[in-house]
Amino acid sequence: MAAQRFVHDTLQPHILPLMQRLPRAISQPENAWPHTARVSQYCLRSLTTLSWPARSPDLSSIELIWDHLG
């Protein structure tokens, strides 16, 4: 249900039209369940996507702060 809502309310009316107007746009969906569901992946098949690494310290802003302080 959440994935279908994501596709119907967000992907189809907003994200896909925007991404199709931008010739070099790259999508980077996070690993949330609605983003990785088959119905979402089917809608995103025409876009260039980058994978989102799970629990990467490089993407955690608090880790960057701790490195700066320490």
LINHUQUI-V674750 format. One record per residue. N is the residue number from 1. RES is the residue in three letters. SS is DSSP state (helix for helix, strand for strand, loop for the rest). PSI is psi in whole degrees, 0 to 359 (none if undefined). D_FIRST is the distance of its C-alpha to the first C-alpha in whole Angstrom. Layout:
n	res	ss	psi	d_first
N	RES	SS	PSI	D_FIRST
N	RES	SS	PSI	D_FIRST
This chain:
n	res	ss	psi	d_first
1	MET	loop	314	0
2	ALA	helix	321	4
3	ALA	helix	319	5
4	GLN	helix	321	5
5	ARG	helix	318	6
6	PHE	helix	315	9
7	VAL	helix	312	10
8	HIS	helix	319	10
9	ASP	helix	337	12
10	THR	helix	303	14
11	LEU	helix	301	14
12	GLN	helix	315	15
13	PRO	helix	337	17
14	HIS	helix	302	19
15	ILE	helix	310	19
16	LEU	helix	313	20
17	PRO	helix	321	22
18	LEU	helix	312	24
19	MET	helix	327	24
20	GLN	helix	337	26
21	ARG	helix	341	28
22	LEU	loop	110	29
23	PRO	loop	328	31
24	ARG	loop	22	31
25	ALA	loop	144	28
26	ILE	loop	130	26
27	SER	strand	140	22
28	GLN	loop	76	22
29	PRO	loop	141	18
30	GLU	loop	176	18
31	ASN	loop	23	17
32	ALA	loop	147	14
33	TRP	helix	315	11
34	PRO	helix	334	9
35	HIS	helix	334	12
36	THR	helix	357	13
37	ALA	loop	154	10
38	ARG	helix	319	12
39	VAL	helix	323	10
40	SER	helix	316	12
41	GLN	helix	323	15
42	TYR	helix	319	15
43	CYS	helix	328	15
44	LEU	helix	359	18
45	ARG	loop	334	20
46	SER	loop	354	23
47	LEU	loop	152	23
48	THR	loop	128	25
49	THR	strand	151	23
50	LEU	loop	142	25
51	SER	loop	153	23
52	TRP	loop	110	23
53	PRO	loop	136	25
54	ALA	loop	129	23
55	ARG	loop	41	26
56	SER	loop	124	28
57	PRO	helix	337	31
58	ASP	helix	338	32
59	LEU	helix	1	29
60	SER	loop	115	29
61	SER	helix	327	31
62	ILE	helix	326	33
63	GLU	helix	321	34
64	LEU	helix	322	36
65	ILE	helix	314	37
66	TRP	helix	320	38
67	ASP	helix	321	40
68	HIS	helix	321	42
69	LEU	helix	332	43
70	GLY	loop	none	44
